[in-house]
Structures are given as structure tokens and as C-alpha cells.
Amino acid sequence: MTDQDYNSGGGAGRESGDFERSLVDRLLDEELDQLSPVEREALIEALRRRPKLAATHGKLQRLLEPLDQWSAPSPPTYLIDKILDRIVAADVNAPVVRESTLLHISQMEAEDHADYSRGSSFTFRDLLAVAAVLAFFALLIVPGISEARSRAQQVACASNLGSIGRGVHAYSQMNRGQLPQGRMISGGRWLKGGSVRIPFTSNGENRYVLLRFGYIANPKVFVCPSDRNAQSLEIANPQAMQDFPDPRNCSYDSLNMGGPLPRMDDAANLPYMADANPLFEGGQFNDAVSVSANSGNHAGGRGQNVWRLGGQVAWTVTPNVGYDGDNIWQIQGVLKYDGTEVQSSPRDAFLVP
Amino acid sequence: MKTPTDEQLMAEHLNHRPDAFELLVRRHSAELYRFVYRFTNSSVAAEDVAQEAFAQAYLSADKFDPSRKFRPWLFTIAANKARDWLRKRSRRSEVALDARIDGGDESGRTYADLLADSPDDSLPEIELEEQRKVVRRIVDAMPEFLREVLILAYYHRMPYREIAEVLDVPVGTVKSRLHSAVGHFGTAYREMIDFEQEAIESRRAKVEWD
């Protein structure tokens, strides 16, 4: 195809050819996320009006597609420790590592990854391994196989929330007691749809900052093993993104960060994160679902795991587990939601997608 | 309260806040590891270079210009160390090293040329695992100056001006190299897929003949 072939919408000639060539260049810029919103808008308009440009765009996408198949592996879990050791070795005066408030986080991660060679004490992961072995034998010998499997998944789900919770605490330590916060704007809408005048502002971004800034290394902990629709995030560089690209990448809902917020040290019993809120399953308000329903993550709506700001994870069979029996799925007295509602006080748990 | 930026953390590190640099390590180590892994095609190099790069960044922190971005500065250090690693291993030919000196792959076709004369039909489907191996082989065999720009732009979505900083070249050169790299990849991929297909068909023909 020559430059002139694009000229369905303009005159021929060198100047026009340069213009068309620059449009083709823009296609690559677009594929690499290099365009500003205005430039992107102009390109989309050009694509709409010029079928040949759109065809070239398709070719470029097919050309680049195979590159996605080459995923780089995750770094070994000990890499951060080795880097920190190397810094200390390079500079004996290094104050950075050994006095760090974050050091214990590395230790927690090390526990998570069960590096037995270091001879650590009995960890929660060990407990989980024992539970898994017991669950395995239960599968072999006990009638009611699915029940045993559900319980094993329930334990693994609680472990996920524990890991995320440690990330929340680490974030808070580094950010003067604040909870993880993405780009959420006040007055936005945390559910998609509705009037365009109120912009969508993802509450999921607030959870994603834990991955984005390395407080959590493994995206799989955001996926509840009982959640059949879930799909773990597989991406080379989570740092380059702002949010989970697919809602299925996160099985858990968390405190609406658009409303009044508690301080970490002031509301230890406040539920912060739990299995998905059934009222907003699928990213929209389902008014047919009872507010007393349990999360849909665990088969049969048996209950949900809930993580509180103080660090405790518990399995609950009712959503009324906030302060004074507060329902964690809703704002007291509010029956319909369009995504603009926020909790009434810092002690009102309201967990949303 | 917002999460501190990388540059704020560097400033706090220079102000002797003890944990600021550690947070930078935690933020960037995984991405840096993956960059070096793809650039060198070696997990050993990725591990070594990530350690070396952070150690040097730590020791040279006072030379960091706080008006610039931290991420390209860190990647500059890592890219230099990765190139040193490749040279030590003599994995690259002299031709590739020399080619880096000029502004672009003048002999190669840009992606625009490739798109202009490639047919509309899709390439034959091959197994995903096979596709992965082919991509890895092609990128690994690319001249260094094309490979690095492709990895930074495609896999790390780094803005052009930051890539320009990492590679110490003008933004225009980044773009022309990128166009060459995509053209290079597209041509090589089609050739290799055609080759694989021919091999599969000749094997199949041999089986039928036997």
C-alpha cells in the first residue's frame, strides 16, 4: 500500500503523503500507549473515517500479537533480600536496610514462600500445608468429598486475605497510617454506567496499588480458590498499570475509599476486605439479591472470609459482622445504589468492588 | 495522603530516611529483573544485574538529578550493566555492536514498509509454546540497539522520552529504531513461521511416503 492509497479523505501529493505516513506512525504509538487522550481521540476518528487505515491497524495488531507470548518469569522470591544484602556489602554505612521498618515484611514474605532451608519456625503457610494434606486424606477416605474440598478452599482463601492484609499493613507503615489509595477521586462513581457527568473511579485501583508498588508480589493472592469466575492476573510488569485489567483478577471487595475513612490504628475491628459483595456481583447493583445474602464466592453462599484492619481473618456465615452488627455489604438504610453512595462514618463498613 | 513518588523517596533517602531506598527496591526490582531477563535472555544475568544496578544506584544516589525521573535513571544503569554482561559473555557479534553506533537500521525495512506490502491474510496458526520460542529466538537474535528499544517500549510501556534518556539518544532516534525493530520482528517472524510450516509439511509428506 502506498501513501496515496490512504487519500480517501484528502488531496494527493507529498504533504498529504507525509500526513498519512504520520497517521500510520500514530498506529504504533497507540499500540504502545504513547498517545495523549487528545491524540488518541483524533486517531480513533481517523480510523473511523478511513477504512484502509483501519485495515493497516489490523495488520499491525496481528504483527505485534506474537510478542505477547513471550512472558518473562517472575523474579525469585529471595531477589529483594539479595539486593538489600548487596547494598549493605557495597556500603558498610548503609543505614537503609537493617533499621528498616519494612524488614519484617521481607521476613513475612519469606515465611509466605516457605524457605525451609533457613530453618524458620512453624508458619501459617506450614499450617496451610498441613491443612492441605489433611484435606487430601479427607478427599480419599471421607464421604462428602466436595465438602472437604470446600473447606480446604475456604482455608486457602483466608490465607489469601491474610497475605493481602499484610500488604495493607506494610503500605500503611510507609504512608503514615493511611490505607492503600489509588487515583480515586471524590464525587466519582465506583460502579460503571449511569450518567457520564459523574466519572467512574475504580475502587479496585486502591487494592491494585499493593501490586503496583510491590507490597504484594504475587497477583494470585487476589484470587479466591472457590471463585469459579476468577482469573489470576498474568502480566509481566504490574507496575506499568493502574488497575486490574479484568474484574475477574480480584475476587475480593474492599472498603469504599471514596467515603469517610478510619485510621489504621483507630478501628481494628472494622472489616476492610472480604469475599465479593453479592449486591454488586458482575460490577452492577443487583436489587434482587437480599442484603443478608452471603458472598457468591463460596459454593452455595455458605459464608465469606473477612479481614479486619487489626489483621484478623475470620470465616463468617452472616454479613452482619461490622461494628454493632453492621452489615458490610450496604450502607445502613440505603436500599438502592448507583455507585455514588458512600459510607456514613469511618466505622461504617461498606465493601465494594 | 498520596503514595510518595520515586523521586520523593530518593530525596528522602538522601535525607537519611532509612527505609526510603528499600521501598524503591521493592517497587522496581521485579520490573528491572524482567527487563534484564529479556535483554540478556538469561535469568542468571537478570539476578546479577538487578543486584548490581540497585547497589550502584544506592552508591550514586547523590548524583541523581531530582528534577529527572528515577525509573529511566535506574534503567540506564541496568542497561549499561546488562550490555557489559553480554560483552563479557561475548554473546553478541561485532557486527551487532558496530551497528549500534549509527542512528538506525538503515538497511532494514521499517514496520510501515512491512505493513504496506504484506498480504491481508493471517499467518498460519502454530502452537502457543512454539510461538513463544520463536519470539524469544527472534528478539534474542536482534541487534542490541533494536532489541533494547523494543523491550522498553513494548514490554515496559516506557514513554519515548524516558527511553531516550535510558539510551541517551534523541526521541526521534528512539522512534526510528522502534520502527526498524518492529519491521525486523515482523519480517523475521513471518520467515520463521513459513519455515516451521514447511518443516512440518515435509515431515508429514515423509510419513505419508514411508
Interface residues (C-beta under 8 A of the other chain):
Chain A: M1 T2 R21 V24 D25 L28 L32 D33 Q34 A55 T56 K59 L60 R62 L63 L64 P66 L67 Q69 W70 S71 A72 P73 S74 P75 P76 L79 I80 K82 I83 L84 R86 I87 A89 A90 D91 A94 P95 V96 V97 E99 S100 T101 L102 L103 Y171 M174 N175 R176 Q178 Q181 V209 F213 G214 Y215 A217 A236 N237 P238 Q239 A240
Chain B: M1 K2 T3 P4 H13 H16 P18 D19 A20 F21 E22 L23 V25 R26 R27 H28 S29 A30 E31 Y33 R34 Y37 R38 S43 A46 E47 A50 Q51 E52 F54 A55 Y58 L59 Y111 A112 L114 L115 A116 D117 S118 D120 S122 L123 L128 Q131 R132 V134 V135 R136 V139 A153 Y154 Y155 H156 R157 P159 Y160 K175 L178 H179 V182 F185 G186 Y189
